Amino acid sequence: MGPSGSGKSLVGAAVAARLRAHFVDGDDLHPPANVAKMRAGMPLDDTDRAPWLDAVGSALARDAQIVVACSALRRTYRDRIRATAPDVVFVELVVAQAELRERMSRRDHFMPPALLDSQLATLEPLTGDERGVRVANDADLESVVSRTIAALDSQSLR
């Protein structure tokens, strides 16, 4: 989980490969109307997000060996996912704001860099009572993947 540019897809796919799990990019679960709205530079509201969060929860509930990349920026969004997939574990990828802006300016994605501010304003970091870990995505991919798996193992979350 994390804002656009935090590396959810790249790190998520690499973690899934290391764990021999399936990988789903949460972006692929958005209804076409959400993608069109974001592509037009308009942030999603909670009504837009609801069916997407339900699809994320359903994907997680269907498969015990799965990693889903999903922003899950607010506690209420994570709670909605947990309602369908109660055993979900979140990994929040933490990246400095300046680095997020740099990453977003270098890629072609339906989420324009202009929406980063709304994502950062929405972001509610994981709290101690949520099953999950916060991991800095500030190194090479293999290091971040190893750090992620070690953090999960240290808390018996895998």
Phi and psi in degrees as GROMACS dihedral restraints (atoms count N, CA, C in turn):
[ dihedral_restraints ]
;  ai    aj    ak    al  type     phi  dphi    fc
    3     4     5     6     1   147.8    20    10
    4     5     6     7     1   173.3    20    10
    6     7     8     9     1   -72.0    20    10
    7     8     9    10     1   168.4    20    10
    9    10    11    12     1   -57.0    20    10
   10    11    12    13     1   137.5    20    10
   12    13    14    15     1    91.8    20    10
   13    14    15    16     1    -5.0    20    10
   15    16    17    18     1   -79.4    20    10
   16    17    18    19     1   -10.9    20    10
   18    19    20    21     1    99.1    20    10
   19    20    21    22     1    17.9    20    10
   21    22    23    24     1   -55.0    20    10
   22    23    24    25     1   -47.6    20    10
   24    25    26    27     1   -68.7    20    10
   25    26    27    28     1   -47.0    20    10
   27    28    29    30     1   -65.3    20    10
   28    29    30    31     1   -51.2    20    10
   30    31    32    33     1   -68.2    20    10
   31    32    33    34     1   -42.1    20    10
   33    34    35    36     1   -58.9    20    10
   34    35    36    37     1   -45.5    20    10
   36    37    38    39     1   -64.0    20    10
   37    38    39    40     1   -39.0    20    10
   39    40    41    42     1   -70.1    20    10
   40    41    42    43     1   -39.1    20    10
   42    43    44    45     1   -63.7    20    10
   43    44    45    46     1   -45.2    20    10
   45    46    47    48     1   -59.2    20    10
   46    47    48    49     1   -43.2    20    10
   48    49    50    51     1   -62.5    20    10
   49    50    51    52     1   -43.8    20    10
   51    52    53    54     1   -64.0    20    10
   52    53    54    55     1   -36.1    20    10
   54    55    56    57     1   -89.8    20    10
   55    56    57    58     1    -0.1    20    10
   57    58    59    60     1    56.5    20    10
   58    59    60    61     1    45.6    20    10
   60    61    62    63     1  -112.5    20    10
   61    62    63    64     1   165.7    20    10
   63    64    65    66     1   -77.8    20    10
   64    65    66    67     1   153.4    20    10
   66    67    68    69     1  -124.7    20    10
   67    68    69    70     1   135.1    20    10
   69    70    71    72     1  -130.2    20    10
   70    71    72    73     1   128.9    20    10
   72    73    74    75     1   -84.9    20    10
   73    74    75    76     1   118.4    20    10
   75    76    77    78     1   -56.1    20    10
   76    77    78    79     1   -27.0    20    10
   78    79    80    81     1   -58.1    20    10
   79    80    81    82     1   -31.9    20    10
   81    82    83    84     1   -72.7    20    10
   82    83    84    85     1   -11.8    20    10
   84    85    86    87     1   -94.9    20    10
   85    86    87    88     1    -6.6    20    10
   87    88    89    90     1   -67.5    20    10
   88    89    90    91     1   137.9    20    10
   90    91    92    93     1   -64.8    20    10
   91    92    93    94     1   152.2    20    10
   93    94    95    96     1   -53.5    20    10
   94    95    96    97     1   -34.0    20    10
   96    97    98    99     1   -64.2    20    10
   97    98    99   100     1   -36.3    20    10
   99   100   101   102     1   -65.8    20    10
  100   101   102   103     1   -44.4    20    10
  102   103   104   105     1   -61.3    20    10
  103   104   105   106     1   -44.5    20    10
  105   106   107   108     1   -62.2    20    10
  106   107   108   109     1   -41.0    20    10
  108   109   110   111     1   -63.9    20    10
  109   110   111   112     1   -46.8    20    10
  111   112   113   114     1   -66.1    20    10
  112   113   114   115     1   -41.3    20    10
  114   115   116   117     1   -59.5    20    10
  115   116   117   118     1   -31.4    20    10
  117   118   119   120     1   -81.4    20    10
  118   119   120   121     1     1.4    20    10
  120   121   122   123     1    84.8    20    10
  121   122   123   124     1    16.0    20    10
  123   124   125   126     1  -104.5    20    10
  124   125   126   127     1   128.0    20    10
  126   127   128   129     1   -69.1    20    10
  127   128   129   130     1   150.3    20    10
  129   130   131   132     1   -74.3    20    10
  130   131   132   133     1   149.2    20    10
  132   133   134   135     1  -104.1    20    10
  133   134   135   136     1   177.3    20    10
  135   136   137   138     1   -64.5    20    10
  136   137   138   139     1   -30.4    20    10
  138   139   140   141     1   -65.3    20    10
  139   140   141   142     1   -40.6    20    10
  141   142   143   144     1   -63.8    20    10
  142   143   144   145     1   -40.2    20    10
  144   145   146   147     1   -73.5    20    10
  145   146   147   148     1   -28.1    20    10
  147   148   149   150     1   -53.2    20    10
  148   149   150   151     1   -53.1    20    10
  150   151   152   153     1   -66.1    20    10
  151   152   153   154     1   -30.4    20    10
  153   154   155   156     1   -67.4    20    10
  154   155   156   157     1   -46.6    20    10
  156   157   158   159     1   -62.5    20    10
  157   158   159   160     1   -37.1    20    10
  159   160   161   162     1   -64.0    20    10
  160   161   162   163     1   -39.1    20    10
  162   163   164   165     1   -65.9    20    10
  163   164   165   166     1   -38.6    20    10
  165   166   167   168     1   -63.3    20    10
  166   167   168   169     1   -48.1    20    10
  168   169   170   171     1   -60.0    20    10
  169   170   171   172     1   -40.8    20    10
  171   172   173   174     1   -64.6    20    10
  172   173   174   175     1   -41.1    20    10
  174   175   176   177     1   -62.0    20    10
  175   176   177   178     1   -42.4    20    10
  177   178   179   180     1   -67.1    20    10
  178   179   180   181     1   -38.4    20    10
  180   181   182   183     1   -71.7    20    10
  181   182   183   184     1   -26.4    20    10
  183   184   185   186     1   -78.0    20    10
  184   185   186   187     1   -17.9    20    10
  186   187   188   189     1  -141.3    20    10
  187   188   189   190     1   119.0    20    10
  189   190   191   192     1   -72.9    20    10
  190   191   192   193     1   -21.5    20    10
  192   193   194   195     1  -114.3    20    10
  193   194   195   196     1    74.2    20    10
  195   196   197   198     1  -143.5    20    10
  196   197   198   199     1   145.5    20    10
  198   199   200   201     1  -121.6    20    10
  199   200   201   202     1   126.5    20    10
  201   202   203   204     1  -119.0    20    10
  202   203   204   205     1   124.5    20    10
  204   205   206   207     1   -82.6    20    10
  205   206   207   208     1   120.9    20    10
  207   208   209   210     1  -152.5    20    10
  208   209   210   211     1   138.0    20    10
  210   211   212   213     1   -62.7    20    10
  211   212   213   214     1   -45.8    20    10
  213   214   215   216     1    42.1    20    10
  214   215   216   217     1    51.2    20    10
  216   217   218   219     1   -68.7    20    10
  217   218   219   220     1   -34.9    20    10
  219   220   221   222     1  -106.0    20    10
  220   221   222   223     1   153.3    20    10
  222   223   224   225     1   -57.0    20    10
  223   224   225   226     1   -42.3    20    10
  225   226   227   228     1   -62.8    20    10
  226   227   228   229     1   -32.6    20    10
  228   229   230   231     1   -68.3    20    10
  229   230   231   232     1   -43.4    20    10
  231   232   233   234     1   -65.3    20    10
  232   233   234   235     1   -38.0    20    10
  234   235   236   237     1   -62.5    20    10
  235   236   237   238     1   -38.3    20    10
  237   238   239   240     1   -65.3    20    10
  238   239   240   241     1   -41.5    20    10
  240   241   242   243     1   -63.1    20    10
  241   242   243   244     1   -44.4    20    10
  243   244   245   246     1   -62.5    20    10
  244   245   246   247     1   -27.6    20    10
  246   247   248   249     1   -61.7    20    10
  247   248   249   250     1   -32.7    20    10
  249   250   251   252     1   -95.4    20    10
  250   251   252   253     1   -32.5    20    10
  252   253   254   255     1  -127.8    20    10
  253   254   255   256     1    76.6    20    10
  255   256   257   258     1   -63.0    20    10
  256   257   258   259     1   -19.8    20    10
  258   259   260   261     1   -93.8    20    10
  259   260   261   262     1     7.0    20    10
  261   262   263   264     1   -60.2    20    10
  262   263   264   265     1   145.0    20    10
  264   265   266   267     1  -121.0    20    10
  265   266   267   268     1   130.1    20    10
  267   268   269   270     1   -99.1    20    10
  268   269   270   271     1   140.8    20    10
  270   271   272   273     1  -118.5    20    10
  271   272   273   274     1   111.8    20    10
  273   274   275   276     1   -90.5    20    10
  274   275   276   277     1   119.2    20    10
  276   277   278   279     1   -87.4    20    10
  277   278   279   280     1   120.3    20    10
  279   280   281   282     1  -102.5    20    10
  280   281   282   283     1   123.6    20    10
  282   283   284   285     1  -137.9    20    10
  283   284   285   286     1   137.8    20    10
  285   286   287   288     1   -60.7    20    10
  286   287   288   289     1   146.0    20    10
  288   289   290   291     1   -56.9    20    10
  289   290   291   292     1   -42.5    20    10
  291   292   293   294     1   -62.4    20    10
  292   293   294   295     1   -38.9    20    10
  294   295   296   297     1   -68.1    20    10
  295   296   297   298     1   -38.7    20    10
  297   298   299   300     1   -59.3    20    10
  298   299   300   301     1   -45.2    20    10
  300   301   302   303     1   -61.6    20    10
  301   302   303   304     1   -42.6    20    10
  303   304   305   306     1   -62.4    20    10
  304   305   306   307     1   -46.4    20    10
  306   307   308   309     1   -61.8    20    10
  307   308   309   310     1   -43.6    20    10
  309   310   311   312     1   -68.4    20    10
  310   311   312   313     1   -28.9    20    10
  312   313   314   315     1   -74.1    20    10
  313   314   315   316     1   -16.2    20    10
  315   316   317   318     1   -98.0    20    10
  316   317   318   319     1     3.6    20    10
  318   319   320   321     1  -129.9    20    10
  319   320   321   322     1   158.9    20    10
  321   322   323   324     1  -105.2    20    10
  322   323   324   325     1   108.1    20    10
  324   325   326   327     1  -149.5    20    10
  325   326   327   328     1   155.2    20    10
  327   328   329   330     1   -67.2    20    10
  328   329   330   331     1   -19.3    20    10
  330   331   332   333     1   -86.8    20    10
  331   332   333   334     1   107.6    20    10
  333   334   335   336     1   -73.5    20    10
  334   335   336   337     1   150.9    20    10
  336   337   338   339     1   -55.5    20    10
  337   338   339   340     1   -26.1    20    10
  339   340   341   342     1   -62.6    20    10
  340   341   342   343     1   -22.3    20    10
  342   343   344   345     1   -85.2    20    10
  343   344   345   346     1    -4.1    20    10
  345   346   347   348     1   -60.0    20    10
  346   347   348   349     1   -41.9    20    10
  348   349   350   351     1   -57.9    20    10
  349   350   351   352     1   -41.4    20    10
  351   352   353   354     1   -67.4    20    10
  352   353   354   355     1   -35.2    20    10
  354   355   356   357     1   -66.8    20    10
  355   356   357   358     1   -43.1    20    10
  357   358   359   360     1   -66.7    20    10
  358   359   360   361     1   -34.4    20    10
  360   361   362   363     1   -68.5    20    10
  361   362   363   364     1   -29.5    20    10
  363   364   365   366     1   -82.0    20    10
  364   365   366   367     1   -29.3    20    10
  366   367   368   369     1   -56.5    20    10
  367   368   369   370     1   125.1    20    10
  369   370   371   372     1  -119.5    20    10
  370   371   372   373     1   105.7    20    10
  372   373   374   375     1   -56.6    20    10
  373   374   375   376     1   155.8    20    10
  375   376   377   378     1   -53.5    20    10
  376   377   378   379     1   144.5    20    10
  378   379   380   381     1  -111.0    20    10
  379   380   381   382     1   165.9    20    10
  381   382   383   384     1   -60.3    20    10
  382   383   384   385     1   -22.6    20    10
  384   385   386   387     1   -92.0    20    10
  385   386   387   388     1     5.4    20    10
  387   388   389   390     1  -101.8    20    10
  388   389   390   391     1   141.2    20    10
  390   391   392   393     1   -71.7    20    10
  391   392   393   394     1   109.5    20    10
  393   394   395   396     1   165.6    20    10
  394   395   396   397     1   179.6    20    10
  396   397   398   399     1  -138.6    20    10
  397   398   399   400     1   154.0    20    10
  399   400   401   402     1  -107.0    20    10
  400   401   402   403     1   130.1    20    10
  402   403   404   405     1  -130.6    20    10
  403   404   405   406     1   128.5    20    10
  405   406   407   408     1   -71.4    20    10
  406   407   408   409     1   126.9    20    10
  408   409   410   411     1  -100.7    20    10
  409   410   411   412     1    75.7    20    10
  411   412   413   414     1  -131.6    20    10
  412   413   414   415     1    21.6    20    10
  414   415   416   417     1  -141.3    20    10
  415   416   417   418     1  -173.2    20    10
  417   418   419   420     1   -66.5    20    10
  418   419   420   421     1   159.9    20    10
  420   421   422   423     1   -55.8    20    10
  421   422   423   424     1   -48.0    20    10
  423   424   425   426     1   -61.3    20    10
  424   425   426   427     1   -38.3    20    10
  426   427   428   429     1   -65.5    20    10
  427   428   429   430     1   -42.7    20    10
  429   430   431   432     1   -66.6    20    10
  430   431   432   433     1   -40.3    20    10
  432   433   434   435     1   -63.4    20    10
  433   434   435   436     1   -46.6    20    10
  435   436   437   438     1   -61.8    20    10
  436   437   438   439     1   -42.1    20    10
  438   439   440   441     1   -63.0    20    10
  439   440   441   442     1   -40.5    20    10
  441   442   443   444     1   -64.4    20    10
  442   443   444   445     1   -49.1    20    10
  444   445   446   447     1   -65.1    20    10
  445   446   447   448     1   -39.3    20    10
  447   448   449   450     1   -63.5    20    10
  448   449   450   451     1   -40.7    20    10
  450   451   452   453     1   -64.7    20    10
  451   452   453   454     1   -41.7    20    10
  453   454   455   456     1   -64.0    20    10
  454   455   456   457     1   -44.3    20    10
  456   457   458   459     1   -64.9    20    10
  457   458   459   460     1   -38.5    20    10
  459   460   461   462     1   -64.9    20    10
  460   461   462   463     1   -23.0    20    10
  462   463   464   465     1  -108.3    20    10
  463   464   465   466     1    12.2    20    10
  465   466   467   468     1    53.6    20    10
  466   467   468   469     1    44.1    20    10
  468   469   470   471     1  -103.4    20    10
  469   470   471   472     1     4.6    20    10
